[in-house]
Amino acid sequence: MKEDNKDLDFLQEVAKKISTRSKLGSPILPGEVFDLFEETLEEMNNTQIIETPIFIPFIIEKEDGFYTARCHGYRMCRGVGITEEKAIEKLKEEIDLYNKSCIKTEQKMRLEKIVNNIFPKDRF
């Protein structure tokens, strides 16, 4: 029942936004509906993303004049540079992009779940 209330709250927020835009003479276009859903979900999201420094050991290897930085916690991420510092900087960037993509994927999965609850496929 609690999940149904969340879906209802979500629908009410979306309806308010559509109504406000319509009153302003700027109705929601079909291509904007998903963006509106995503924006509303982000606003209603009660989770926080807190960034804290963590210490992860990096492995740095030198080969053919380049340094490669990697770590066991993020096997898909690699940093390559002409200095150790550049390789570590690139690895940190890769880790940051990976973490952000995971968060975005989780948000999309939550949105998909809400949409499927509101518009079940077996009804259409």
DRENZAMI-283075 format. One record per residue: x negated, y negated, z of N, C-alpha, C in turn. Coordinates in nm, 2 decimals. Layout:
% DRENZAMI-283075
X,Y,Z,X,Y,Z,X,Y,Z .
...
***
This chain:
% DRENZAMI-283075
-0.08,0.12,0.00,0.00,0.00,0.00,-0.09,-0.13,0.00 .
-0.20,-0.12,0.07,-0.29,-0.24,0.08,-0.34,-0.27,-0.06 .
-0.37,-0.17,-0.14,-0.43,-0.19,-0.27,-0.32,-0.25,-0.36 .
-0.19,-0.21,-0.34,-0.09,-0.28,-0.42,-0.07,-0.42,-0.39 .
-0.09,-0.46,-0.26,-0.08,-0.60,-0.23,-0.20,-0.68,-0.29 .
-0.32,-0.62,-0.30,-0.43,-0.69,-0.36,-0.40,-0.71,-0.51 .
-0.34,-0.61,-0.57,-0.30,-0.63,-0.72,-0.20,-0.74,-0.73 .
-0.10,-0.74,-0.64,0.00,-0.84,-0.65,-0.05,-0.98,-0.63 .
-0.14,-0.99,-0.53,-0.21,-1.12,-0.51,-0.29,-1.16,-0.63 .
-0.35,-1.07,-0.69,-0.43,-1.10,-0.81,-0.34,-1.15,-0.92 .
-0.23,-1.08,-0.94,-0.13,-1.12,-1.05,-0.07,-1.26,-1.02 .
-0.05,-1.29,-0.89,0.01,-1.42,-0.85,-0.09,-1.53,-0.88 .
-0.22,-1.50,-0.86,-0.33,-1.60,-0.89,-0.34,-1.63,-1.04 .
-0.33,-1.52,-1.11,-0.34,-1.53,-1.26,-0.22,-1.61,-1.31 .
-0.10,-1.58,-1.26,0.02,-1.65,-1.30,0.01,-1.80,-1.27 .
-0.04,-1.83,-1.15,-0.06,-1.97,-1.12,-0.15,-2.05,-1.22 .
-0.26,-1.98,-1.25,-0.35,-2.04,-1.35,-0.28,-2.06,-1.49 .
-0.21,-1.96,-1.53,-0.14,-1.97,-1.66,-0.04,-2.08,-1.65 .
0.04,-2.09,-1.54,0.14,-2.19,-1.53,0.07,-2.33,-1.53 .
-0.03,-2.35,-1.46,-0.10,-2.48,-1.45,-0.15,-2.52,-1.59 .
-0.21,-2.43,-1.66,-0.26,-2.46,-1.79,-0.15,-2.49,-1.89 .
-0.03,-2.42,-1.88,0.08,-2.45,-1.96,0.14,-2.59,-1.93 .
0.15,-2.62,-1.80,0.20,-2.76,-1.77,0.11,-2.87,-1.82 .
-0.02,-2.84,-1.83,-0.12,-2.94,-1.88,-0.12,-2.94,-2.04 .
-0.03,-2.86,-2.10,-0.03,-2.85,-2.24,-0.14,-2.77,-2.31 .
-0.20,-2.69,-2.23,-0.32,-2.61,-2.28,-0.29,-2.46,-2.24 .
-0.20,-2.39,-2.32,-0.17,-2.26,-2.28,-0.29,-2.16,-2.30 .
-0.28,-2.05,-2.23,-0.39,-1.95,-2.24,-0.37,-1.88,-2.37 .
-0.48,-1.87,-2.45,-0.48,-1.80,-2.57,-0.51,-1.65,-2.55 .
-0.46,-1.56,-2.64,-0.48,-1.42,-2.61,-0.63,-1.38,-2.59 .
-0.72,-1.45,-2.66,-0.86,-1.42,-2.64,-0.92,-1.46,-2.51 .
-0.85,-1.55,-2.44,-0.89,-1.60,-2.31,-0.84,-1.52,-2.19 .
-0.75,-1.43,-2.21,-0.68,-1.36,-2.10,-0.79,-1.28,-2.02 .
-0.87,-1.20,-2.08,-0.97,-1.12,-2.01,-1.06,-1.21,-1.93 .
-1.11,-1.33,-1.99,-1.19,-1.42,-1.92,-1.12,-1.48,-1.79 .
-0.99,-1.50,-1.81,-0.91,-1.55,-1.70,-0.90,-1.45,-1.59 .
-0.88,-1.32,-1.62,-0.88,-1.21,-1.53,-1.01,-1.21,-1.45 .
-1.12,-1.21,-1.53,-1.25,-1.20,-1.47,-1.28,-1.32,-1.38 .
-1.25,-1.44,-1.42,-1.27,-1.56,-1.34,-1.19,-1.55,-1.21 .
-1.06,-1.50,-1.22,-0.98,-1.49,-1.10,-1.03,-1.39,-1.00 .
-1.08,-1.27,-1.06,-1.13,-1.17,-0.97,-1.26,-1.22,-0.90 .
-1.34,-1.29,-0.97,-1.46,-1.35,-0.90,-1.42,-1.44,-0.79 .
-1.32,-1.52,-0.81,-1.28,-1.62,-0.71,-1.21,-1.55,-0.59 .
-1.15,-1.43,-0.61,-1.08,-1.36,-0.50,-1.17,-1.26,-0.44 .
-1.29,-1.24,-0.49,-1.38,-1.14,-0.44,-1.43,-1.18,-0.30 .
-1.41,-1.09,-0.21,-1.44,-1.12,-0.07,-1.58,-1.06,-0.03 .
-1.65,-1.02,-0.13,-1.79,-0.97,-0.10,-1.89,-1.08,-0.13 .
-2.00,-1.07,-0.06,-2.10,-1.17,-0.07,-2.23,-1.10,-0.13 .
-2.30,-1.17,-0.21,-2.43,-1.13,-0.26,-2.53,-1.21,-0.19 .
-2.61,-1.14,-0.10,-2.71,-1.21,-0.03,-2.85,-1.17,-0.07 .
-2.93,-1.26,-0.11,-3.06,-1.23,-0.15,-3.16,-1.24,-0.04 .
-3.23,-1.14,-0.01,-3.33,-1.14,0.10,-3.46,-1.08,0.04 .
-3.57,-1.13,0.09,-3.70,-1.08,0.04,-3.72,-0.94,0.09 .
-3.76,-0.85,0.01,-3.79,-0.71,0.05,-3.93,-0.68,0.00 .
-3.99,-0.59,0.07,-4.13,-0.55,0.03,-4.12,-0.42,-0.04 .
-4.17,-0.42,-0.16,-4.17,-0.29,-0.24,-4.31,-0.28,-0.29 .
-4.37,-0.16,-0.27,-4.51,-0.15,-0.32,-4.51,-0.14,-0.47 .
-4.60,-0.21,-0.53,-4.61,-0.21,-0.68,-4.74,-0.13,-0.71 .
-4.73,-0.06,-0.82,-4.85,0.01,-0.88,-4.90,-0.07,-1.00 .
-5.02,-0.11,-0.99,-5.08,-0.19,-1.10,-5.19,-0.11,-1.17 .
-5.18,-0.10,-1.30,-5.28,-0.02,-1.38,-5.33,-0.11,-1.49 .
-5.46,-0.09,-1.52,-5.52,-0.17,-1.63,-5.55,-0.08,-1.74 .
-5.51,-0.12,-1.86,-5.54,-0.03,-1.98,-5.55,-0.12,-2.10 .
-5.65,-0.11,-2.18,-5.68,-0.19,-2.30,-5.67,-0.34,-2.27 .
-5.72,-0.39,-2.16,-5.72,-0.53,-2.13,-5.59,-0.59,-2.08 .
-5.49,-0.50,-2.06,-5.36,-0.55,-2.01,-5.33,-0.48,-1.88 .
-5.25,-0.55,-1.79,-5.21,-0.49,-1.66,-5.06,-0.45,-1.67 .
-5.03,-0.34,-1.62,-4.90,-0.29,-1.61,-4.86,-0.28,-1.46 .
-4.75,-0.34,-1.43,-4.70,-0.33,-1.29,-4.57,-0.25,-1.29 .
-4.55,-0.16,-1.20,-4.43,-0.08,-1.19,-4.41,-0.05,-1.04 .
-4.29,0.01,-1.01,-4.27,0.05,-0.87,-4.17,0.17,-0.87 .
-4.17,0.25,-0.77,-4.09,0.37,-0.77,-3.94,0.34,-0.75 .
-3.91,0.23,-0.68,-3.77,0.20,-0.66,-3.69,0.16,-0.79 .
-3.77,0.11,-0.88,-3.71,0.06,-1.01,-3.78,0.13,-1.13 .
-3.76,0.25,-1.15,-3.84,0.32,-1.25,-3.82,0.27,-1.39 .
-3.71,0.21,-1.42,-3.69,0.16,-1.56,-3.76,0.02,-1.58 .
-3.80,-0.05,-1.47,-3.86,-0.18,-1.48,-4.01,-0.17,-1.49 .
-4.06,-0.26,-1.58,-4.21,-0.27,-1.60,-4.24,-0.41,-1.62 .
-4.36,-0.45,-1.58,-4.42,-0.58,-1.61,-4.55,-0.56,-1.67 .
-4.57,-0.63,-1.78,-4.70,-0.63,-1.85,-4.76,-0.77,-1.86 .
-4.88,-0.79,-1.84,-4.95,-0.92,-1.85,-5.10,-0.91,-1.86 .
-5.16,-1.02,-1.90,-5.30,-1.02,-1.91,-5.37,-1.04,-1.78 .
-5.30,-1.07,-1.68,-5.35,-1.07,-1.54,-5.26,-0.99,-1.45 .
-5.31,-0.95,-1.33,-5.22,-0.88,-1.24,-5.10,-0.97,-1.20 .
-5.13,-1.10,-1.18,-5.02,-1.19,-1.13,-4.91,-1.20,-1.24 .
-4.95,-1.20,-1.37,-4.85,-1.21,-1.47,-4.77,-1.08,-1.48 .
-4.84,-0.97,-1.47,-4.77,-0.84,-1.47,-4.67,-0.83,-1.35 .
-4.71,-0.87,-1.24,-4.62,-0.87,-1.12,-4.50,-0.97,-1.14 .
-4.53,-1.08,-1.19,-4.42,-1.18,-1.22,-4.32,-1.12,-1.32 .
-4.37,-1.06,-1.42,-4.28,-1.00,-1.52,-4.20,-0.88,-1.46 .
-4.26,-0.81,-1.37,-4.19,-0.70,-1.31,-4.08,-0.75,-1.22 .
-4.11,-0.86,-1.14,-4.01,-0.92,-1.06,-3.89,-0.97,-1.14 .
-3.92,-1.03,-1.26,-3.81,-1.08,-1.35,-3.72,-0.96,-1.40 .
-3.79,-0.85,-1.43,-3.72,-0.73,-1.48,-3.63,-0.67,-1.36 .
-3.68,-0.67,-1.24,-3.60,-0.62,-1.13,-3.48,-0.71,-1.10 .
-3.50,-0.84,-1.11,-3.39,-0.94,-1.09,-3.28,-0.92,-1.20 .
-3.32,-0.90,-1.33,-3.23,-0.88,-1.43,-3.15,-0.75,-1.41 .
-3.22,-0.64,-1.37,-3.16,-0.51,-1.34,-3.06,-0.53,-1.23 .
-3.09,-0.59,-1.12,-3.00,-0.61,-1.01,-2.88,-0.69,-1.05 .
-2.90,-0.79,-1.13,-2.78,-0.87,-1.18,-2.69,-0.79,-1.27 .
-2.75,-0.71,-1.35,-2.67,-0.63,-1.44,-2.59,-0.53,-1.37 .
-2.64,-0.47,-1.26,-2.57,-0.38,-1.17,-2.45,-0.45,-1.11 .
-2.47,-0.57,-1.06,-2.36,-0.64,-0.99,-2.25,-0.68,-1.09 .
-2.29,-0.72,-1.21,-2.19,-0.75,-1.32,-2.11,-0.62,-1.36 .
-2.18,-0.51,-1.37,-2.12,-0.39,-1.40,-2.01,-0.35,-1.30 .
-2.05,-0.37,-1.17,-1.96,-0.34,-1.06,-1.84,-0.43,-1.07 .
-1.86,-0.55,-1.09,-1.74,-0.65,-1.11,-1.65,-0.61,-1.22 .
-1.71,-0.57,-1.33,-1.63,-0.53,-1.45,-1.55,-0.40,-1.42 .
-1.61,-0.31,-1.34,-1.54,-0.18,-1.30,-1.42,-0.22,-1.21 .
-1.44,-0.31,-1.12,-1.33,-0.35,-1.03,-1.22,-0.42,-1.11 .
-1.25,-0.50,-1.20,-1.15,-0.56,-1.29,-1.08,-0.46,-1.37 .
-1.15,-0.37,-1.42,-1.08,-0.26,-1.50,-0.99,-0.18,-1.41 .
-1.03,-0.15,-1.29,-0.94,-0.08,-1.20,-0.81,-0.16,-1.17 .
-0.83,-0.29,-1.15,-0.71,-0.37,-1.12,-0.62,-0.37,-1.24 .
-0.67,-0.39,-1.36,-0.59,-0.40,-1.48,-0.52,-0.26,-1.50 .
-0.59,-0.15,-1.48,-0.53,-0.02,-1.50,-0.42,0.00,-1.39 .
-0.43,-0.05,-1.27,-0.33,-0.04,-1.17,-0.20,-0.12,-1.21 .
-0.23,-0.24,-1.27,-0.12,-0.33,-1.31,-0.05,-0.28,-1.43 .
-0.13,-0.24,-1.53,-0.08,-0.19,-1.66,-0.12,-0.05,-1.68 .
-0.05,0.05,-1.61,-0.09,0.19,-1.63,-0.07,0.23,-1.78 .
-0.16,0.31,-1.83,-0.16,0.36,-1.97,-0.04,0.45,-2.00 .
0.00,0.52,-1.90,0.11,0.61,-1.92,0.25,0.54,-1.94 .
0.25,0.41,-1.91,0.38,0.34,-1.93,0.39,0.27,-2.06 .
0.28,0.26,-2.13,0.28,0.19,-2.26,0.25,0.29,-2.38 .
***
